[in-house]
Amino acid sequence: EYRYPRGESYMDVIKRVEQAVLCIEALQDPVVVVAHQAVLRIVYCYFMMRDKNKAPKVSIPLNTVIKLVPRNHGCEEARFVLVNKENKEDSNNAPSH
């Protein structure tokens, strides 16, 4: 089980965000989740019905919005890149960090 140096393991993150994920699942309205990549990987795996043990390897790229739309079995996914290599040097599109 992977653990970040002096930090949480993915199982720790699962336990910490489990209640929030269940609340999100019960909502009928759209939800935006802004979080660290580890949390986003867990939320993504849950809604995409993926093995939680593979969460550390799930691709959650920076500067990308991932839209998940619930379906009968899992979710439909669409990714929207906000900053890519072509426009990264344009100061109007640069991330704030």
N, CA, C and O atoms as CSV, one atom per row, in Angstrom:
chain,resi,resn,atom,element,x,y,z
A,1,GLU,N,N,0.841,-1.179,0.000
A,1,GLU,CA,C,0.000,0.000,0.000
A,1,GLU,C,C,0.887,1.243,0.000
A,1,GLU,O,O,1.706,1.439,0.898
A,2,TYR,N,N,0.711,2.069,-1.013
A,2,TYR,CA,C,1.536,3.263,-1.156
A,2,TYR,C,C,1.145,4.312,-0.116
A,2,TYR,O,O,-0.037,4.536,0.146
A,3,ARG,N,N,2.151,4.945,0.466
A,3,ARG,CA,C,1.940,6.045,1.403
A,3,ARG,C,C,2.862,7.184,1.001
A,3,ARG,O,O,4.062,6.987,0.806
A,4,TYR,N,N,2.287,8.391,0.879
A,4,TYR,CA,C,3.123,9.548,0.593
A,4,TYR,C,C,4.082,9.763,1.763
A,4,TYR,O,O,3.715,9.513,2.911
A,5,PRO,N,N,5.307,10.223,1.489
A,5,PRO,CA,C,6.263,10.464,2.575
A,5,PRO,C,C,5.647,11.371,3.644
A,5,PRO,O,O,5.189,12.475,3.348
A,6,ARG,N,N,5.644,10.893,4.876
A,6,ARG,CA,C,5.081,11.610,6.029
A,6,ARG,C,C,3.620,12.002,5.801
A,6,ARG,O,O,3.158,13.013,6.328
A,7,GLY,N,N,2.898,11.205,5.019
A,7,GLY,CA,C,1.516,11.543,4.703
A,7,GLY,C,C,0.597,10.354,4.757
A,7,GLY,O,O,0.870,9.357,5.425
A,8,GLU,N,N,-0.506,10.478,4.034
A,8,GLU,CA,C,-1.548,9.461,4.024
A,8,GLU,C,C,-1.295,8.383,2.982
A,8,GLU,O,O,-0.648,8.616,1.960
A,9,SER,N,N,-1.818,7.203,3.266
A,9,SER,CA,C,-1.874,6.159,2.248
A,9,SER,C,C,-3.184,6.347,1.484
A,9,SER,O,O,-4.035,7.135,1.896
A,10,TYR,N,N,-3.347,5.634,0.384
A,10,TYR,CA,C,-4.608,5.723,-0.351
A,10,TYR,C,C,-5.760,5.166,0.471
A,10,TYR,O,O,-6.888,5.641,0.342
A,11,MET,N,N,-5.502,4.168,1.318
A,11,MET,CA,C,-6.564,3.648,2.181
A,11,MET,C,C,-6.983,4.707,3.200
A,11,MET,O,O,-8.163,4.801,3.540
A,12,ASP,N,N,-6.031,5.506,3.692
A,12,ASP,CA,C,-6.365,6.612,4.596
A,12,ASP,C,C,-7.260,7.625,3.875
A,12,ASP,O,O,-8.236,8.113,4.445
A,13,VAL,N,N,-6.925,7.933,2.633
A,13,VAL,CA,C,-7.710,8.899,1.848
A,13,VAL,C,C,-9.112,8.357,1.615
A,13,VAL,O,O,-10.089,9.096,1.738
A,14,ILE,N,N,-9.223,7.088,1.284
A,14,ILE,CA,C,-10.542,6.466,1.065
A,14,ILE,C,C,-11.405,6.624,2.305
A,14,ILE,O,O,-12.566,7.023,2.211
A,15,LYS,N,N,-10.850,6.315,3.451
A,15,LYS,CA,C,-11.612,6.439,4.707
A,15,LYS,C,C,-12.018,7.888,4.957
A,15,LYS,O,O,-13.117,8.156,5.441
A,16,ARG,N,N,-11.123,8.822,4.624
A,16,ARG,CA,C,-11.387,10.236,4.891
A,16,ARG,C,C,-12.461,10.811,3.966
A,16,ARG,O,O,-13.253,11.646,4.404
A,17,VAL,N,N,-12.510,10.391,2.706
A,17,VAL,CA,C,-13.453,10.996,1.747
A,17,VAL,C,C,-14.690,10.141,1.477
A,17,VAL,O,O,-15.567,10.549,0.715
A,18,GLU,N,N,-14.769,8.971,2.087
A,18,GLU,CA,C,-15.875,8.054,1.816
A,18,GLU,C,C,-17.247,8.696,2.009
A,18,GLU,O,O,-18.109,8.569,1.140
A,19,GLN,N,N,-17.462,9.373,3.117
A,19,GLN,CA,C,-18.768,9.977,3.397
A,19,GLN,C,C,-19.098,11.068,2.377
A,19,GLN,O,O,-20.245,11.196,1.950
A,20,ALA,N,N,-18.097,11.850,1.991
A,20,ALA,CA,C,-18.323,12.901,0.988
A,20,ALA,C,C,-18.718,12.294,-0.352
A,20,ALA,O,O,-19.606,12.814,-1.029
A,21,VAL,N,N,-18.069,11.203,-0.742
A,21,VAL,CA,C,-18.382,10.544,-2.011
A,21,VAL,C,C,-19.818,10.007,-1.994
A,21,VAL,O,O,-20.534,10.116,-2.989
A,22,LEU,N,N,-20.230,9.437,-0.880
A,22,LEU,CA,C,-21.601,8.931,-0.776
A,22,LEU,C,C,-22.617,10.070,-0.861
A,22,LEU,O,O,-23.686,9.909,-1.450
A,23,CYS,N,N,-22.285,11.209,-0.276
A,23,CYS,CA,C,-23.173,12.385,-0.377
A,23,CYS,C,C,-23.253,12.885,-1.810
A,23,CYS,O,O,-24.333,13.225,-2.294
A,24,ILE,N,N,-22.118,12.931,-2.487
A,24,ILE,CA,C,-22.088,13.359,-3.894
A,24,ILE,C,C,-22.945,12.431,-4.746
A,24,ILE,O,O,-23.699,12.878,-5.610
A,25,GLU,N,N,-22.817,11.150,-4.494
A,25,GLU,CA,C,-23.567,10.159,-5.274
A,25,GLU,C,C,-25.082,10.337,-5.121
A,25,GLU,O,O,-25.839,10.064,-6.052
A,26,ALA,N,N,-25.513,10.791,-3.959
A,26,ALA,CA,C,-26.946,10.939,-3.699
A,26,ALA,C,C,-27.537,12.206,-4.319
A,26,ALA,O,O,-28.757,12.321,-4.437
A,27,LEU,N,N,-26.696,13.149,-4.712
A,27,LEU,CA,C,-27.184,14.413,-5.259
A,27,LEU,C,C,-27.722,14.242,-6.677
A,27,LEU,O,O,-27.270,13.387,-7.439
A,28,GLN,N,N,-28.689,15.073,-7.001
A,28,GLN,CA,C,-29.257,15.087,-8.350
A,28,GLN,C,C,-28.656,16.208,-9.203
A,28,GLN,O,O,-28.689,16.147,-10.432
A,29,ASP,N,N,-28.114,17.219,-8.546
A,29,ASP,CA,C,-27.550,18.370,-9.233
A,29,ASP,C,C,-26.086,18.121,-9.592
A,29,ASP,O,O,-25.428,17.288,-8.969
A,30,PRO,N,N,-25.572,18.844,-10.600
A,30,PRO,CA,C,-24.148,18.729,-10.941
A,30,PRO,C,C,-23.276,19.153,-9.757
A,30,PRO,O,O,-23.663,20.005,-8.957
A,31,VAL,N,N,-22.107,18.550,-9.663
A,31,VAL,CA,C,-21.168,18.806,-8.576
A,31,VAL,C,C,-19.790,19.045,-9.178
A,31,VAL,O,O,-19.397,18.369,-10.129
A,32,VAL,N,N,-19.060,20.001,-8.627
A,32,VAL,CA,C,-17.674,20.233,-9.018
A,32,VAL,C,C,-16.807,19.867,-7.823
A,32,VAL,O,O,-17.030,20.352,-6.714
A,33,VAL,N,N,-15.819,19.011,-8.054
A,33,VAL,CA,C,-14.892,18.608,-6.994
A,33,VAL,C,C,-13.523,19.175,-7.338
A,33,VAL,O,O,-12.959,18.866,-8.387
A,34,VAL,N,N,-12.996,20.002,-6.451
A,34,VAL,CA,C,-11.655,20.553,-6.597
A,34,VAL,C,C,-10.860,20.019,-5.423
A,34,VAL,O,O,-11.188,20.293,-4.269
A,35,ALA,N,N,-9.804,19.250,-5.715
A,35,ALA,CA,C,-9.053,18.604,-4.640
A,35,ALA,C,C,-7.659,18.226,-5.125
A,35,ALA,O,O,-7.320,18.400,-6.296
A,36,HIS,N,N,-6.867,17.711,-4.206
A,36,HIS,CA,C,-5.552,17.188,-4.558
A,36,HIS,C,C,-5.727,15.952,-5.431
A,36,HIS,O,O,-6.780,15.315,-5.417
A,37,GLN,N,N,-4.695,15.621,-6.181
A,37,GLN,CA,C,-4.784,14.495,-7.123
A,37,GLN,C,C,-5.108,13.173,-6.444
A,37,GLN,O,O,-5.859,12.375,-7.005
A,38,ALA,N,N,-4.574,12.914,-5.264
A,38,ALA,CA,C,-4.868,11.644,-4.580
A,38,ALA,C,C,-6.366,11.510,-4.311
A,38,ALA,O,O,-6.951,10.451,-4.537
A,39,VAL,N,N,-6.978,12.585,-3.830
A,39,VAL,CA,C,-8.422,12.572,-3.568
A,39,VAL,C,C,-9.186,12.399,-4.879
A,39,VAL,O,O,-10.137,11.621,-4.948
A,40,LEU,N,N,-8.770,13.126,-5.918
A,40,LEU,CA,C,-9.451,13.015,-7.210
A,40,LEU,C,C,-9.338,11.606,-7.783
A,40,LEU,O,O,-10.280,11.117,-8.406
A,41,ARG,N,N,-8.204,10.950,-7.581
A,41,ARG,CA,C,-8.051,9.567,-8.065
A,41,ARG,C,C,-9.045,8.634,-7.372
A,41,ARG,O,O,-9.639,7.769,-8.016
A,42,ILE,N,N,-9.222,8.807,-6.074
A,42,ILE,CA,C,-10.162,7.962,-5.323
A,42,ILE,C,C,-11.588,8.220,-5.791
A,42,ILE,O,O,-12.337,7.275,-6.038
A,43,VAL,N,N,-11.969,9.483,-5.917
A,43,VAL,CA,C,-13.317,9.828,-6.367
A,43,VAL,C,C,-13.547,9.289,-7.785
A,43,VAL,O,O,-14.605,8.733,-8.080
A,44,TYR,N,N,-12.554,9.458,-8.652
A,44,TYR,CA,C,-12.643,8.971,-10.026
A,44,TYR,C,C,-12.832,7.448,-10.054
A,44,TYR,O,O,-13.718,6.948,-10.748
A,45,CYS,N,N,-12.017,6.723,-9.314
A,45,CYS,CA,C,-12.123,5.253,-9.295
A,45,CYS,C,C,-13.484,4.802,-8.784
A,45,CYS,O,O,-14.057,3.846,-9.306
A,46,TYR,N,N,-13.997,5.472,-7.784
A,46,TYR,CA,C,-15.302,5.099,-7.244
A,46,TYR,C,C,-16.386,5.232,-8.317
A,46,TYR,O,O,-17.142,4.294,-8.569
A,47,PHE,N,N,-16.447,6.403,-8.940
A,47,PHE,CA,C,-17.523,6.643,-9.911
A,47,PHE,C,C,-17.324,5.899,-11.231
A,47,PHE,O,O,-18.295,5.628,-11.938
A,48,MET,N,N,-16.088,5.569,-11.566
A,48,MET,CA,C,-15.824,4.816,-12.797
A,48,MET,C,C,-15.792,3.307,-12.541
A,48,MET,O,O,-15.507,2.525,-13.449
A,49,MET,N,N,-16.084,2.905,-11.307
A,49,MET,CA,C,-16.154,1.490,-10.909
A,49,MET,C,C,-14.827,0.774,-11.164
A,49,MET,O,O,-14.800,-0.346,-11.674
A,50,ARG,N,N,-13.740,1.432,-10.804
A,50,ARG,CA,C,-12.405,0.853,-10.961
A,50,ARG,C,C,-11.886,0.370,-9.618
A,50,ARG,O,O,-12.325,0.827,-8.562
A,51,ASP,N,N,-10.957,-0.547,-9.677
A,51,ASP,CA,C,-10.349,-1.117,-8.478
A,51,ASP,C,C,-9.626,-0.020,-7.698
A,51,ASP,O,O,-8.749,0.654,-8.237
A,52,LYS,N,N,-9.996,0.157,-6.426
A,52,LYS,CA,C,-9.388,1.210,-5.609
A,52,LYS,C,C,-7.894,0.993,-5.406
A,52,LYS,O,O,-7.163,1.947,-5.137
A,53,ASN,N,N,-7.434,-0.243,-5.529
A,53,ASN,CA,C,-6.006,-0.529,-5.378
A,53,ASN,C,C,-5.183,0.006,-6.551
A,53,ASN,O,O,-3.964,0.137,-6.450
A,54,LYS,N,N,-5.856,0.314,-7.663
A,54,LYS,CA,C,-5.159,0.864,-8.829
A,54,LYS,C,C,-5.211,2.386,-8.863
A,54,LYS,O,O,-4.691,3.004,-9.792
A,55,ALA,N,N,-5.835,2.993,-7.857
A,55,ALA,CA,C,-5.991,4.453,-7.813
A,55,ALA,C,C,-4.675,5.216,-7.918
A,55,ALA,O,O,-4.637,6.247,-8.591
A,56,PRO,N,N,-3.589,4.759,-7.282
A,56,PRO,CA,C,-2.340,5.531,-7.386
A,56,PRO,C,C,-1.824,5.694,-8.812
A,56,PRO,O,O,-1.045,6.609,-9.079
A,57,LYS,N,N,-2.236,4.839,-9.720
A,57,LYS,CA,C,-1.748,4.886,-11.101
A,57,LYS,C,C,-2.717,5.558,-12.067
A,57,LYS,O,O,-2.407,5.683,-13.252
A,58,VAL,N,N,-3.888,5.996,-11.589
A,58,VAL,CA,C,-4.888,6.616,-12.451
A,58,VAL,C,C,-4.399,7.994,-12.891
A,58,VAL,O,O,-3.890,8.769,-12.081
A,59,SER,N,N,-4.554,8.289,-14.169
A,59,SER,CA,C,-4.112,9.569,-14.724
A,59,SER,C,C,-5.137,10.669,-14.427
A,59,SER,O,O,-6.268,10.644,-14.913
A,60,ILE,N,N,-4.704,11.624,-13.621
A,60,ILE,CA,C,-5.500,12.816,-13.347
A,60,ILE,C,C,-4.592,14.000,-13.697
A,60,ILE,O,O,-3.900,14.528,-12.827
A,61,PRO,N,N,-4.593,14.410,-14.950
A,61,PRO,CA,C,-3.664,15.460,-15.387
A,61,PRO,C,C,-4.014,16.834,-14.804
A,61,PRO,O,O,-5.176,17.146,-14.542
A,62,LEU,N,N,-2.978,17.632,-14.615
A,62,LEU,CA,C,-3.172,19.009,-14.167
A,62,LEU,C,C,-3.852,19.806,-15.275
A,62,LEU,O,O,-3.775,19.448,-16.450
A,63,ASN,N,N,-4.510,20.880,-14.888
A,63,ASN,CA,C,-5.131,21.807,-15.840
A,63,ASN,C,C,-6.163,21.143,-16.743
A,63,ASN,O,O,-6.334,21.529,-17.900
A,64,THR,N,N,-6.841,20.147,-16.205
A,64,THR,CA,C,-7.840,19.406,-16.975
A,64,THR,C,C,-9.098,19.221,-16.143
A,64,THR,O,O,-9.028,18.852,-14.971
A,65,VAL,N,N,-10.246,19.479,-16.752
A,65,VAL,CA,C,-11.531,19.208,-16.114
A,65,VAL,C,C,-12.001,17.851,-16.612
A,65,VAL,O,O,-12.035,17.602,-17.817
A,66,ILE,N,N,-12.360,16.982,-15.691
A,66,ILE,CA,C,-12.896,15.662,-16.046
A,66,ILE,C,C,-14.379,15.666,-15.690
A,66,ILE,O,O,-14.755,15.805,-14.526
A,67,LYS,N,N,-15.202,15.512,-16.705
A,67,LYS,CA,C,-16.652,15.497,-16.519
A,67,LYS,C,C,-17.128,14.047,-16.512
A,67,LYS,O,O,-16.879,13.299,-17.458
A,68,LEU,N,N,-17.810,13.661,-15.445
A,68,LEU,CA,C,-18.380,12.319,-15.337
A,68,LEU,C,C,-19.896,12.448,-15.298
A,68,LEU,O,O,-20.451,13.182,-14.480
A,69,VAL,N,N,-20.552,11.727,-16.188
A,69,VAL,CA,C,-22.012,11.721,-16.245
A,69,VAL,C,C,-22.481,10.311,-15.913
A,69,VAL,O,O,-22.143,9.363,-16.623
A,70,PRO,N,N,-23.266,10.159,-14.831
A,70,PRO,CA,C,-23.728,8.823,-14.429
A,70,PRO,C,C,-24.532,8.124,-15.528
A,70,PRO,O,O,-25.372,8.729,-16.194
A,71,ARG,N,N,-24.249,6.851,-15.691
A,71,ARG,CA,C,-24.974,5.976,-16.621
A,71,ARG,C,C,-25.369,4.708,-15.853
A,71,ARG,O,O,-25.104,4.598,-14.656
A,72,ASN,N,N,-25.994,3.767,-16.535
A,72,ASN,CA,C,-26.423,2.527,-15.871
A,72,ASN,C,C,-25.267,1.768,-15.228
A,72,ASN,O,O,-25.408,1.247,-14.122
A,73,HIS,N,N,-24.142,1.703,-15.903
A,73,HIS,CA,C,-22.964,0.989,-15.390
A,73,HIS,C,C,-21.768,1.918,-15.443
A,73,HIS,O,O,-21.077,1.992,-16.459
A,74,GLY,N,N,-21.520,2.628,-14.347
A,74,GLY,CA,C,-20.398,3.549,-14.311
A,74,GLY,C,C,-20.790,4.920,-14.813
A,74,GLY,O,O,-21.940,5.338,-14.681
A,75,CYS,N,N,-19.832,5.612,-15.386
A,75,CYS,CA,C,-20.062,6.982,-15.860
A,75,CYS,C,C,-19.487,7.182,-17.249
A,75,CYS,O,O,-18.532,6.518,-17.652
A,76,GLU,N,N,-20.090,8.107,-17.966
A,76,GLU,CA,C,-19.533,8.558,-19.240
A,76,GLU,C,C,-18.526,9.655,-18.895
A,76,GLU,O,O,-18.786,10.497,-18.035
A,77,GLU,N,N,-17.385,9.640,-19.567
A,77,GLU,CA,C,-16.308,10.572,-19.246
A,77,GLU,C,C,-15.975,11.480,-20.424
A,77,GLU,O,O,-15.965,11.055,-21.580
A,78,ALA,N,N,-15.701,12.748,-20.097
A,78,ALA,CA,C,-15.176,13.698,-21.075
A,78,ALA,C,C,-14.098,14.512,-20.369
A,78,ALA,O,O,-14.263,14.901,-19.212
A,79,ARG,N,N,-12.989,14.771,-21.071
A,79,ARG,CA,C,-11.894,15.559,-20.504
A,79,ARG,C,C,-11.713,16.834,-21.309
A,79,ARG,O,O,-11.730,16.825,-22.540
A,80,PHE,N,N,-11.540,17.936,-20.578
A,80,PHE,CA,C,-11.365,19.255,-21.185
A,80,PHE,C,C,-10.053,19.843,-20.683
A,80,PHE,O,O,-9.923,20.165,-19.502
A,81,VAL,N,N,-9.086,19.982,-21.576
A,81,VAL,CA,C,-7.774,20.525,-21.217
A,81,VAL,C,C,-7.874,22.045,-21.189
A,81,VAL,O,O,-8.250,22.667,-22.183
A,82,LEU,N,N,-7.538,22.638,-20.051
A,82,LEU,CA,C,-7.618,24.086,-19.895
A,82,LEU,C,C,-6.343,24.782,-20.357
A,82,LEU,O,O,-6.391,25.879,-20.911
A,83,VAL,N,N,-5.214,24.141,-20.126
A,83,VAL,CA,C,-3.917,24.680,-20.538
A,83,VAL,C,C,-3.166,23.549,-21.210
A,83,VAL,O,O,-2.900,22.520,-20.589
A,84,ASN,N,N,-2.821,23.734,-22.484
A,84,ASN,CA,C,-2.052,22.703,-23.169
A,84,ASN,C,C,-0.728,23.273,-23.647
A,84,ASN,O,O,-0.464,24.460,-23.455
A,85,LYS,N,N,0.096,22.464,-24.254
A,85,LYS,CA,C,1.436,22.877,-24.683
A,85,LYS,C,C,1.395,24.047,-25.653
A,85,LYS,O,O,2.270,24.912,-25.606
A,86,GLU,N,N,0.401,24.093,-26.531
A,86,GLU,CA,C,0.336,25.147,-27.540
A,86,GLU,C,C,0.073,26.513,-26.932
A,86,GLU,O,O,0.622,27.509,-27.404
A,87,ASN,N,N,-0.763,26.587,-25.884
A,87,ASN,CA,C,-1.092,27.897,-25.326
A,87,ASN,C,C,-0.517,28.122,-23.933
A,87,ASN,O,O,-0.885,29.095,-23.275
A,88,LYS,N,N,0.364,27.260,-23.472
A,88,LYS,CA,C,0.919,27.363,-22.126
A,88,LYS,C,C,1.731,28.647,-21.938
A,88,LYS,O,O,1.747,29.209,-20.843
A,89,GLU,N,N,2.405,29.116,-22.990
A,89,GLU,CA,C,3.229,30.308,-22.870
A,89,GLU,C,C,2.403,31.597,-22.904
A,89,GLU,O,O,2.919,32.665,-22.572
A,90,ASP,N,N,1.170,31.515,-23.287
A,90,ASP,CA,C,0.290,32.671,-23.307
A,90,ASP,C,C,-0.074,33.021,-21.856
A,90,ASP,O,O,-0.720,32.223,-21.176
A,91,SER,N,N,0.327,34.186,-21.387
A,91,SER,CA,C,0.142,34.551,-19.979
A,91,SER,C,C,-1.309,34.580,-19.555
A,91,SER,O,O,-1.600,34.415,-18.370
A,92,ASN,N,N,-2.234,34.785,-20.487
A,92,ASN,CA,C,-3.643,34.798,-20.130
A,92,ASN,C,C,-4.158,33.408,-19.780
A,92,ASN,O,O,-5.173,33.284,-19.095
A,93,ASN,N,N,-3.476,32.360,-20.238
A,93,ASN,CA,C,-3.909,31.001,-19.987
A,93,ASN,C,C,-3.046,30.280,-18.965
A,93,ASN,O,O,-3.300,29.115,-18.661
A,94,ALA,N,N,-2.033,30.947,-18.428
A,94,ALA,CA,C,-1.114,30.296,-17.490
A,94,ALA,C,C,-1.809,30.030,-16.166
A,94,ALA,O,O,-2.606,30.848,-15.708
A,95,PRO,N,N,-1.513,28.884,-15.544
A,95,PRO,CA,C,-2.101,28.608,-14.228
A,95,PRO,C,C,-1.572,29.621,-13.213
A,95,PRO,O,O,-0.503,30.202,-13.403
A,96,SER,N,N,-2.317,29.824,-12.153
A,96,SER,CA,C,-1.974,30.841,-11.162
A,96,SER,C,C,-0.881,30.417,-10.197
A,96,SER,O,O,-0.427,31.245,-9.408
A,97,HIS,N,N,-0.438,29.171,-10.221
A,97,HIS,CA,C,0.582,28.720,-9.259
A,97,HIS,C,C,1.967,28.692,-9.838
A,97,HIS,O,O,2.919,28.334,-9.144
